[in-house]
Amino acid sequence: MAHPVFLKNGEEVKINDHVYCSPTWEARDGTPYSIARIMEFLPPEDAPKGPENKKFHYTRVRLAWYYRPGDVSDRTVSDSRLLLAAIYSEVCDINQLRGKCYVVHRDKISDLAGWKKRPDRFYFNRLFDPYIKKEFEVIQSTDVRNIPDHIREVLTSRYEYIVAEKEVVADLTDNLRLCATCEAWCPSADTVQCDRCKKYFHMGCVQPPLHAKPSRGYGWTCAPCSRKHEEEVDSHDVRYPTPSAPRKTNAPPARGRGRPRKDKAQAEREENFPAKHFNLWPFRYFGQYTVAEDTLDPEDLIFPRTATRQGPKYQANVPPAPDPYNHPPDIDERGGDNTVEVFGIINSLTEAEVAEVEACKRSLTNNRELQTNVDWITEVIRRFSDAALAARPFTAVSMKHAVRIDKWTKEETSYKDEPWSREEVVTFEDAIMHHNAELRAVRDEVVSRTVPEVVRFYGHWKSQKLGEQHKRIKEAGEPPKPICRRYKSDEEAASVGQHVGLSDDENSIVAEPASKTPTCGACRTRETAKWWKAPKGLSSNILCDTCGTNWRRYADLTFVRSSRDEQPPPQKSRVIDKREGTPLTGTSAKRIRTSVSSVSVQSTPPPPISTVPQVRCLACTRTGPLGKVLKCQKCEVRVHAGSCGAVLLDPTKPEKWTCELCDNDQTQEASLNPDCVLCPRGKAEDRKKKPYPPADSFLRVCKQTEQQCWAHILCAVFSPETTFSEANRLRLVEGINIISNHRWSTTCSICNVSEGAVIRCCDCPKEYHASCAWKQGHRFGFEIQPIKSSRRDTTVTVNFKGETGCMNAIVSCKDHDHSRRSIYDICEANDGGETALQVYAQAYKQAQVGHAHGLLRKARRLDSILHARSDSSSSNASTPQSTPSTSPECYQCHTQFSPAFYPTPEQPDHYLCHRCHFEAAEGENLGNPRGVGIIV
């Protein structure tokens, strides 16, 4: 016997009631409540079947979901009460029910404006199918008239609403259409209408039969009308056609907003309107792809349908098979034995042969762990099967060799993968936590393995985890099942109700705000009886009572602001002294003079005072809250988080951030020399006096290079050749060794030094170092240029602050006029909080990490330099030169292979390789340790 169910607020919910449903605030990540209809209450899964099932407390509930328009598309809908129905249900925990609401079809509401002003009221007029990703119109079943009477009677008796495409709603709601020839029902799919007499005909009933409907823009006339028209033309009785009135339709008219009415009885009848349900659903698809007679079957599917994908547009055009008598010798015939790879024929062997195979298998190895290995057993079965097919003895099978000849590639392949390292396993498990079983995304994280290796390892890893779980269960025993409360008798079940639902008081209501001056993130109010947690993206992490409850119900903070603006300002608890005889609720005719000492009355609350400390960025000289602008706790350098790659910072501890140079002082993972490899080194005495860049400049922020050196973020971003291994974090600068010799040897127009790599002004031919240009005050930024439609497929485009195109890094002298150009500063952020430098680096400075790992990418760049050196030496072989004709050799390590050789200052005929020259430069301050020198 069913027993009543009550929510925490005391409301009783029944089947077909509409409710708010949601898990806890942390589980739903700040999203609003979902809206659903209760289809049925269910007991626990382990409850017994039969009559005893009804004596248990309900622990589950089947809900039919409704969608908000913003949940299924990107379009903006201003009406927060509009929903989309769905023929989709799910079983949820009964404690996720939050409250009761009302959802009614639009045609059932007489006063829509008044309906939306009432709380917890929603409406719908369309249905969204989550499987075919399409919206359909929902009309009342009583409005469908263009169907036979026996089908219409079944539809109206079972279902309250009909789901159909928008194009066929007018045909369904029209009067019953009968063929003028056979007087049978004319469905719209195979029906044609005469343009003159407006009668309907089956395309097979006309003479001659029509094979297709007239094309768009053309009409069709029946034989009597055509004959009559020919007679009128022959008799020269020309008449001007009279304008025909538009064809009347019985479709329900489009409703307007309507005037608000204060008819409470009518409103109560609408919200408690009884709807017909068949098999727990009030909907049934009856659209373009429906066979009308199928609706008579009660087991017919009610879900929306779409066109079948058949025909040459969807099926492949397979070429004809080759001539069997002239078959190419190099191609195996399909379906033959040669195209079948045999994995095992153990099931076709006799019992004696199987026993012999088992005996031989045990003699192959004594390793117990290897005997239970899946890869080893699979390969053993394969080799025994090959021996049986080739009529070889089973004793000849050996597992000494771990490779075999692949049937298709004819190459030696190993039957097992290489062992996974500890780092690969950790990376694999982290990727599984983020992507679950999406192994293609997991392989993108584990770049050292192929997709087949990842798939095979996933099977072994999952089996290992299940084995460990079974072992723990075997040792500790089965976990005790929760004891379900149940009633002892039918009388108790009928008299006692069940209270369900979760309360948000524990995890969604803020008892004590952290700020001394709490402010609502939506309406900016400071006074409320209760504070709620706010969703992400607001200026404050709390909402007032009105905004918090309305966000959870209606998912629209603009509705909260508008409704609050319509309310009168709250009355102050403090009584203001007025002149004798003036009512307290009235307005004073005399304007109150405000001063510092006098008591003033403000109609609007003052702007909130932010308690978050403001920090000034050294790159853009603009202030921002701590967290958006970071400050190193050691050297106190200040920069925007998006401009230094600090995207994985703990948002709760922004004051704990340290720059990478300060971190390297502790870890010493990279070079202790903080000089930028793209800037001039200067004199050794100056470097000893100032070992680190100053903390009062953006040039303090540096990133490691692939040679464990350092480079300014400014130099790395605005150098065309350099890239980052992780562009979102601006981590590990690559490509320094492929910068052209011209940029290394050109003299800077600012410091007049020919060391370091220079960049060129975008408005004039001047060339200078990026750091020198920054100190000089030149303009650094990014410009978005439009792209032609013919080049959009080959050009990387970005969207920044509503502007779409190709983003270019711009460096321009301060003397040029920049007023007519739209240049974004490096710290300018979009709506998502990403800076322009961060967007540019992610789009154009990301290294191709998916193609090869870092060491292989570096080797390929060095190969390109070696090839260039060999090509240049071969082209200059005929010309006389001072260098020897043989390959130079390092006089220290005696190697002949290096991307660059450097002559020593003491002996010009002696050369140093790249590595020896770099070590000598670090120890003795010789030359330019940039990895680039004179290639001989």
Secondary structure, 3 states (H helix, E strand, C coil): CCCCEECCCCCEECCCCEEEECCCHHHHCCCCCEEEEEEEEECCCCCCCCHHHHHECCCEEEEEEEECHHHHCCCCCCCCCEEEEEEEEEEEEHHHEEEEEEEEEHHHCCCHHHHHHCCCEEEEEEEEECCCCEEEEEEEHHHCCCCCHHHHHHHHHHCCEEEECHHHHHHHCCCCCEECCCCCECCHHHEEECCCCCCEEECCCCCCCCCCCCCCCCCCCCHHHHHHHHHHHHCCCCCCCCCCCCCCCCCCCCCCCCCCCCCHHHHHHHHCCCCCCECCECCCECCCCCCHHHHHCCCCCCCCCCCCCCCCCCCCCCCCCCCHHHCCCCCCCCCCHHHCCCCCCHHHCCHHHHHHHHHHHHCCCCCHHHHCCHHHHHHHHHHHHHHHHCCCCHHHCCCCCCEEECCCCCCEEECCCCCCCHHHHHHHHHHHHHHCCCHHHHHHHCCCCCHHHHHHHHHHHHHHHHHHHHHHHHHHCCCCCCCCCECCCHHHHHHCCEECCCCCCCCCEECCCCCCCCCCCCCCCCCCCCEEECCCCCCCCEECHHHHHHHHHHCCHHHHHHHHHHCCCCCCCCCCCCCCCCCCCCCCCCCCCCCCCCCCCCCCCCCCCCCCCEEECCCCCCEEEECCEEECCCCCCEEEHHHCCCCCCCCCCHHHCCCHHHHHHHHCCCCCCCCECCCCCCCHHHHHHCCCCCCCCHHHCEEEECCCCEEEHHHHHHCCCCEEEECCCCEEEECHHHCCHHHHHCCCCCCCCCCCCCEECCCCCCEECHHHHHHHCCEEEEEEECCCHHHCCCCCCEEECCEEEEEEEEEECCCCCCCCCCEECCCCECCCCCEHHHHHHHHHCECCCCCCCHHHHHHHHHHHHHHHHHHHHHHCCCCCCCCCCCCCCECCCCCCCCCCCEECCCCCCCEECHHHHHHHHHHHCCCCCCCCCCCC
